[in-house]
């Protein structure tokens, strides 16, 4: 008898990949994926603990299932991922009808734990050791995340996939729970990464994004040899079928000249780098224990501009961190003006239990001040992004077509003139008219308009196939990006 699973994913790309792995594993045990709680006999939440809002969202969703579980007691409810590792038995206390709690390092056990719960085995708890709960190697093993199983249907598109090369983190930034929820930093063996990349290529993937908490810190030592991210990129670059390589998220101190030179020499490597700054104040960076100064970050940006001129760089910022003054916030604003990031993810500081900031530093910036700073920094970034996007007007860019745009799907569009969306090699979003037959292709698109977040264009006239003729009148070409 088949089982039916519904899974909701909150958080980063790592979580999206973890959900793909879980579903792939469950399919081997006869499960079918469904898109609603009502259809499912197994309901899973893959969770995030980086901010309180993400946890609140999951606890709210669990609360809404209380009556559902009372009506259908045979249904299994599970909490997976970072919040499971962080809160553990607290989840059972807050939601007694939850059947299993599974940390990121135990996701390969999910199918077995579900069956034990379904067979009347009671609540199932499977989590990793804490950072001080045993020998280092034992702790490492308890946090290992399984990767071999893949499920193309769980990806954002069938031709784009995430590939984990590193798990865990040893940076211990004072605001961050990741070293506790994901465990010690460890790189996967390069031969495993290459084998998985070949599998993804065989499944039709054209673009692979390498994932790591600090992906450019990747190291793997074996047989007297050390493999670094630059070595991996060279090895991955020639896999047949893979046309684009990306890697996120980067750590400023490990953005070396060697890595940048390697990217420059590999035409399939995206000219896009996500490198969080977090604050423009050296005092705040020290308080965050980020391990670099504003001056270090400026030097890194200079290296990027030297080796990869025209590359797009995006960043992360936390506003309202403990003790942040108005002047220190303005220093963050200045760094956005100076670095001209393609985009920035801006977050209000959220105190996380178990971190050094929560233990030692008062969360003393008022919520209304955090909210104002968040809005001001986002507004500045949007202005910078729109100004820089204007440089693409009249130019032709290579776009990997991802599918109909959100607006087109919302409007129920189809047929000729369907608004499609895709990304350039520097990760800029492009929308343009076309047909579903173009999804998955890499096409030249001429840009004629833009917003802060989107380039607007048309398939270049010289490249347009019969299905595109007459959809729109492209602008004259004025160079190629």
Number of C-alpha atoms within 10 A of each C-alpha: 4 10 15 19 23 21 22 17 20 18 17 11 19 19 19 20 21 24 27 23 22 25 24 21 21 22 18 11 14 12 21 16 19 17 12 13 18 12 13 20 19 22 23 23 22 25 27 28 24 20 18 14 12 15 19 12 14 20 16 10 13 21 14 11 18 15 11 14 16 11 10 12 12 14 19 21 23 25 28 30 29 27 25 27 29 23 17 20 17 12 20 18 11 12 15 12 22 23 24 26 30 26 30 29 26 22 24 21 16 23 18 14 24 20 13 16 19 16 10 9 12 12 19 19 19 20 22 24 21 19 16 9 10 11 10 13 9 12 18 22 15 20 25 22 21 16 19 13 15 23 19 17 12 18 16 13 15 19 22 21 25 23 22 25 26 25 26 22 22 15 17 17 20 22 26 23 25 22 20 23 29 28 26 24 20 21 22 18 15 21 11 13 22 17 13 18 21 18 15 25 21 13 15 17 23 22 24 22 18 24 23 25 24 23 23 25 22 24 20 16 13 9 5 5 8 11 15 18 22 17 14 18 20 15 14 21 17 12 13 11 16 22 19 20 22 24 24 19 20 21 21 24 17 15 19 16 14 13 17 18 16 18 21 17 12 15 14 19 23 22 22 22 21 21 24 20 24 21 27 22 21 16 15 20 20 14 20 20 16 21 15 15 20 18 11 13 21 15 14 19 16 14 17 22 15 13 18 17 12 13 17 21 22 19 21 16 23 21 25 28 28 21 15 19 14 11 10 19 21 17 17 21 20 15 18 24 14 11 16 20 21 26 22 23 15 18 21 19 21 19 23 18 16 14 19 19 21 17 12 10 16 12 17 11 16 9 13 10 14 19 15 14 22 21 16 14 23 20 13 14 23 19 16 20 21 18 14 16 20 17 11 20 19 20 21 24 25 21 25 28 26 22 24 24 19 12 12 15 14 9 9 10 14 14 10 14 17 20 21 23 25 25 19 22 22 21 20 18 18 27 23 23 19 27 19 17 11 16 20 21 16 18 21 23 29 31 29 18 14 22 15 18 14 18 26 19 25 24 27 23 18 9 11 17 10 7 13 19 12 11 16 15 11 18 18 14 16 13 12 13 14
